[in-house]
Amino acid sequence: MQILVAVPHETFMGIVKSYLTDRGHAAQFASNDVECVEILRKHQTEMLILANDLDGGSDGVLAEMNQDEDLSDLPVVLVGQTPNSPSPNIPQIMLGPISRQFRLSELDCKIEVARVLWRMNGYSKSVSAV
C-alpha cells in the first residue's frame, strides 16, 4: 500500500519507514501540516498515519481532507492522545486512534482494514498486494 506517515519526530519516522518497507509497503513522510496536504494532493495515497501533535496541527489536515472529494474517504489512523473534546474534522474513515506508545504490529491490522476498505469501494486496482 501507499502510506503517508505524518509525524513531527524524525526518529519515529525512521522506525516506521523500516517497518513498513520491510512489509512491502511504500511509505512517504511529512513533518508538518502543509507538507502532508501537499503530498496527499500530489501523490496517490491509500492510507494516512497522522500524529495529533503534527507541526501546524493535525486538525487542519483533517479539515482539508474532509473538504476535498478525492481525499475525504482516505483511511486515517490518528496517533497520540485523543483530544477530550470531539473535533469537527473527524475523518470519514478513521481506523484508530492509537496511543503514542503503540506496538508497530498494531499497524498491520489497521493496514489490512484499509486494504479491505479500498477493495470494497472499488479501488482495488490501486491497492498493491502484500
N, C-alpha and C positions, 0 to 999 in steps of 0.2 A: 504494500500500500504506500501511497504518497502521504507522508505525515509531516505536518508542520508543528514544531515544538517552539512555543513562545515563552521563554523564561529569561529572567534577568541574570542568571547565575551561570558563568562560563563552565565551572566545574560540573554542575548538574547537566549542562548541555553535552559535555564530552561523554559522561557516563551514559546518558540516554541515547546518544548517537551510536556508541559502540553496541549497546543492547539492541537497538532497532536494526542496525545494519547487519549484525550477526544473525538476525532472524529474517533477512531478505527484504526488509522494508527500505524505501528511500526516504531519508529524513532531511528536512530543511529546518533552519533555525532563525529565530528573530529574537532580539533582545529588548525591543520596545514596541509600543503600540503602532507607531507609524510603519515601521518595517514589517510588522505582522500583517497589517492590512494590505500593504503593497504586494507582499508575497502571495497572499490569498487571492488578490485580483489578477496577478500576472501568471501564476503557476497553478496547474491543476493540483488541488489538494483534496485528499479523501478523508482526512481526519485532522483535527486540531487539538493539541495538548497545550492548554493555556494556563499560565500561572496567574493566580489572583493578584500577586504583587508585581506584575509586569510593569516595567518603566513606562510611564504615560498612562497606565491603567488598563486593566482587562475589560472593564465595563464599556469603555469606548470601542474596543474591538468588537464586543458582542453587539453593541448598538449598530455599528457599521454592517455587521453580518446580517442582522435582522432586517435592515433596510435594503439589502442587495439580494435580489431574487435568486441570483446564482449561488449565493453563499448561505442563504437562510436555512437550508436543510443539511448543512455540513455537521457531522457528528463532532461534539466537543467534549473533552474531559477537562474539567477545571481542577487545578492542583493548588492546594493551600487551604487556608482557613476559610470556611464558608461564612459570608457576612451574616450578621444577626438579622438584618432586615432584607427581605427579598428584593432582588434587583428587577427593574422593569425590562432588563435586557437579557433575561434567561434565554439561552438558545432553544430553538425548536427541538433539537435532538441533543440532549445532554446525557452523556454516559458516565457521569460521576457527579459530584465532586469526590476527589480522593485527597487524603491528608498530605501535607508536605513530606512526611516521613513514611512513604509507601514503599512496598516491595516492587521492584521492577517487574516481577512476574504478574502483578496486578494489571499491567498494561496489556498483556496477552489477551485477557478476557475482554477488555474494552475494545481492542483492535478487532477481535473476532466479531463482536457485536456490530461494530462499524461496517465490517465487510458484509455481514448478512443484511444490514440495512441498505447498503449500496445495491446489493443484488435484488432485494425486494422492490426497490424503487426504479429498477430498470437501468441501473448504471453499471451493469456487470462488465461491459466492455472496457471500462476504465479501471477496474479493480484488478490489481495484479494478484495472481495466485501465489500463496506462500504455504 
